Amino acid sequence: MDHAATTYTKPEVFAAMVPYFSQYFGNPSSLYRFAMEPKKAVEEARKRVAAAIGASPDEIYFTAGGTESDNWALKGVAYANRKRGRHIVTSSIEHHAVLHTASYLEKQGFEVTYLPVDRYGRVDPGDVADAITDRTVLVSVMAANNEIGTLQPIAEIGRVCRDAGVYFHTDAVQAIGAVPIDVDAMQVDLLSLSAHKFYGPKGIGALYIRNGTRIDSLIHGGGQERRRRAGTENLPGIVGLGKAIELVTADIPGHNRRIAAMRDRLLAGILERIPDTCLNGHPTERLPNNINVGFRSVKAESLLLLLDAHGICASAGSACSSGSSEPSHVLTAIGLSPAIAYGSLRLTLGDANIEDDVDYVLEVLPEAIERLRSVSPLTPPCSPGEEAP
């Protein structure tokens, strides 16, 4: 129940990768014939990624994952365009790969505006328009939030940026395979993705860079990736990424129907069986596999331990910030009180989940919440007639 943190590598993906570990292991950048098959495989994967998001193959650059792609998008555009301006706009609920990069750029003399979100975690395109100045070089707003699952109005924000002549980046790490992606319809200039979020291998991702975008390289060295991203290509990973994105985008509506039906049944069961519980994030404009619920008078860390003892993997927020003792920046940004923010649980389903898994969680979770509340020193439950926030 934690597929937002990572997914397994599908057998078809692994099978596609295997020959490139030992049979076709040549360096794709070499000139001899033994490198031709690896080079061909890299370019085939590039075509598959491009087809999945409506881009051209020469606009796809392979990276080590979503975090590198986010870093490259922000730093690359900021440094390449700093003579034009030093202002960046982003949202308060971005992944830390964006927020920490933005913070780093502030230390380098850039100005960053962090836009607020509404109680569902949505960015207002009007706020984006108001934040853009004649010194703005980049807007970065994620397509789908990794914690609460809320989908952003990316096409509307893209239109604002295009009209203002400002580059627009979206972190689509959680969105690939869950919602249709078309970079032209969304009017994005840069887009980040990561294979391990959609049943591909870890350690491989991509950055879409629209042709004509002014961007500096992040990693310097050799001439790989058309001299924009140095380093010997992760050949098996690239092949796996190409296969995984082809599979996950083949029938997005059909795939979503099964996952969303399980999600809806799980959410309905939680809200029905556990009092003083609320859904975090947008009720409809959300990822089809995501549930984020807040339980009053419960600490999520204790709840995770109880669930783990019953063989249930879940999360209290982003896996990348699991060591933090502070409440999630996403949950505080949407206005949750500490009593709810500290007691919020993320459940994210995937292809391997079945209806029996939903039944099992609905059997274990209410008992775990009741046990924790019976010994909780936190805020008492809502009084009769009072609504959970």
N, C-alpha and C positions, 0 to 999 in steps of 0.2 A: 504493500500500500504506500510505496514511496517512489513511484516511477518518475516524479519530477526531479529527484536527486540523481538518478541514473536508470538505465534500462539494460537488460541483458542483450548480448549480441545474438541476433537471430542466426539459426543454423545456415540459412542460405547465404547470409553475409559472411559468416566465418568460412564457409566452403569457397566462396569467391576469393577470399584473402589468402588461403593456404598456399596456392602455387607460387605466390610472390614472396614467400619466406625462403623457399629452397630451390624451386625450379626456375622461376624467372626473377632472380634476385639482382639482376644488373642495375647499375646506377642509371636512372632515366636521363641524366644529363650527359652521359658518355656518348661518344660518337660511333663506336663499333656496333656491329650487328646484334651482339648479345643484349644491347641496351634498347633495341627497337621495340621488343614486346613490352618491357616496362614503360617506355615512353608512351606507347600506344594505350596502355592501360590507364595511365595518368590522364591522358587527354579524353579518353572515354568517360572516366569519372567526372571530369570537368564538364563535359556535355550533359551528363545526367543531373548534376547539381544545377546547372544553368536552366535546363528544361523544367526542373521542379519549381523554380521561382520566377520563370519568365524572363530570364536574362540571356545574354550572349556568353558563350564559353570564355571569350577573352576578358570577361569582367569578373571571373571567378578566380580567387587566389586561396590556395590551401594554407592553413595555419595549424597550430597545435591545439586549437580548441576555441570555445567561445570567449574565454577570458583574454586570450591573445588578440582575437579579432576585435573585441571591444577596445582594448588598449590601442591597437593600431588605428582604428577608426578615429578615436578622439585625439590621440597624440599626433597622428599623421596629418590630419586635417588642420589641427591647431597650429602646428609648426609650419606647414606649407603655406598657410594663409595669414600668418601673424602680421605681415606688413599691411594687410587689409583691415584687420581688427583682431582683438584679443578677448572677445566675448563669446561664451558658450551657454546654451540653454539646455537644461535637462529637467527631469522630474525628481521629486523627493523619494520615490519608491523604486528607483532603478536597482538592478543587481549591483553588488559591491564592485564588480569588475568595471562598471561605469562610474559609480560614485567615488571610488578610491582613485581612479584615474583622473576624474575631474578635480578632486582635492589636490592631487599632485600637480596638476596644471595651474591651480591657483597659486601654489608655492613658486611656480615659474613665472608669475606675473600675469596670468590670465584671470579674467573675471568670469564667474559662473553664477548663473541664476538657476535656483532650484525651485521649480514650480510646485505649488500645492496640488493635491488631488481632492476629489469629493469623497463622501463617506463610502463610496463603492470602490475607490481607488482609480477613478478615471480622470485623465487630464483634459481640461477644457481647451479646445483649439483656439478659442478667443484669448485665453491666457498666454498661449504661445505667441500669438500675433502681437499682443501687448508687450511681451518681453523682448521681442526682436528689436534691435537698434541698428544703426548704420555701421556698428562695429561688430555685429554678430557674424560669426563664421560657421557655426554649426549648431544644430538642434539634435539632441539624442533622446528619444523616447522609446521604451521597449514595446514590442508588439503585444506581449502577454506577460502578466506578472507571474513570477515563479512561485510566489507564496500564496497569494489569494486567487490566482487564476483569472483576474480581470483582463478583458481584452480592451485595448486602447483604440480610439478612433484614428487609426494611422493614416488612412487616406485623406481625412480632413486636415490633419496636421501636416501631411505632405503637401497638400495644396497651399496651405499658408506659407510653408517654407519656399515652395517653388515661386509663388507670387512675390516673395520678398528677396529672392535670389540668394537664399541661404542653403547650405548643404544640410541634408537630413539623414541621420543614421538611426536605424532601429535594431535593437537586440531582439532577434527572432528565435533565440535558442529554444524557448519553450513552445513556440508557435508552429515550428516546422512539423508537418504531418498531422497537426491538430486542427489547423484552419488553412484554407487556400491562401497561397502567397503569390502575388504578382507585383514585381517591383515597379512596373510602369503604372499600374492602376493605383498602387499605394504611393507613387511619386517619391520613393526613397532613393537616395544616392549611395548609401552604404547599408549593408545588412550582415549581421553576424549569425552564425549557426554552428552547432556542435554535434558530432555524430552520435555520441553516447546518450543523447537525449531521445533518439529515435531508432534504437535497436542496432546501432553501429558500434564500432570500437571506441575506446577512450583514447585521448591524446591526439585527436584529429578534428579539425573544424575547417571553416572557410569564411572568407570575407568577400562579399560582393562589393565591387567598387565600380560605379557607373563610369563608362568611358567619358573622359573629359574632366573628371574630378581631380582637383589638385590635392595631392596627398604625399607626404614623405614616407620613406620606408621605415619600418620599425626595427628590423634585424638586418644588419649589414654584413657582407662577406662575399659569397659567390653570386652568380648571375641567375640563380633559380627563380622560378615564378616571374619570368620576364623582368628580372633584375629588381624586383620589388620586395621579395621576401627570401633572404639568403638561407642556405642550409639544405643538405641533401634531403630529397623528398622522402616522406614517410610512405613508401610505396604500398605496403599491405594496408595501412590505415586509409590511404586515399582510395584504394579499390573498395574497401569496406564502406567508406562514406558514400561513394557513388552507388553501390548496391543498396545500401540501407535507405537512402533518400528516394531511390526509384521505387522501392517496395512501399514505403510509408505514404507516398503521395499518389499511389496508383488509384486508390478509391477512398478518398478522405471522407465523403459523406457516409459510405457504407461502413467504414471502420468506426466512425463516430457514433453511429446508431447503437451499436452494442455496448460500447464503453459508456456513453452518456446514459443509457438505460440503467446500467448497474450503478452509476454514480447517483442518479436520481433516486433509486430505491434505497441506496445506502443513506443518503442525506435525509430522506423522508423518515426512515427508521430512527435515525439519530435524534431528529427534532421531536419525533413522537414519543420516544422512550426516555429521553433525558431532559428534565426540566432545566430552566435557566440556561438555555443554550441558544446561540445565535449564529447565523451564517455570516462569514466575513467575505467581502468582495461583492461583485455585481451578481444579482440573482439569475440573470439570463445571459448577459454578455461576458461569458467566462469560458475557460478551457473545458472541453467536454469530459475530462477525466479528473478535474480538480474539486476537492471539497476542503474548505478551511472553516472550522467552527470554533467558536469561543465558549468555554465552559466557566461559569462563575465559580469562585471558591476552589479552584484547582490550579496546581502548578504543572505546566506541561511536561517539565523534565521528569517529574515523578510519574506522570501518566505514561510517558514513553517507556520507562523502565518496566512498568506493569504490563504494558502491551508486548514489550519484547519478551518478557517471561512467558507469554502465551504464543510466541512465534509470530507476532504481528510487527512489521516494520512500518513506522510512520515518522513524521517529522514535526518539529515545533516551528519550523520556518525554513530558511534556505540552508541546504547542507553545507554551504561554504562559510556559514557563520554559526555553526552548531556549537562552537566553543565559547560563544559570548554569553555573559550573564545578564546582558541588557535585553529588554523587550525588543521585538522586531521593529526595525525602523519603518517597515511597511504598515504594520498594525497601528503604530502610534500616529503615522501620517494620516490614516483614515479616521482618526479621532477616537480610537478605543481607549477605555480606561485601563489603568494598569491591571485591575482585577480580571479583566477579560483578555488583555494582551498577553499576560503571563500564562493564561490558561487556554491558549489557542492551539489547535491541532490541525496539521495538514495531512490529508489522505489523498493520494493520487494513484489512480488505477492504470493498468496497462494490459497489453495483449494476453499475458499469461493468466490474468485474473479470471475467475469463473464465479457463477452465482453462489456457490458454496462459500467462497471467500467473504462475500457480503454478509451471508448468514452468520458466519463465524464472528466477524467484527461486531455485528449487532448483538451477538450473544455475550461477548467479552467486554465491550466498551462500557455499556451501562453499569455493569458490576464494578468495573474499575473506577468509574467516576463516583459511584456511591461510596465505595471504600475510601477514596481520597477525601471526599467531602465530609465524611464522618469524623475525620481527624484533622481537618483543615483549620488553621488559625486565620485564614484569609477572610475577606468580606463575606458576610452571611448571604444566603440565597435571596433572590428577589422576594419581596412580600407579595401577598395575594393581590392581583390586579396590576402589579408593576411589570412593565415590559423589560426584558433583557435588552441592553443597548445593542 
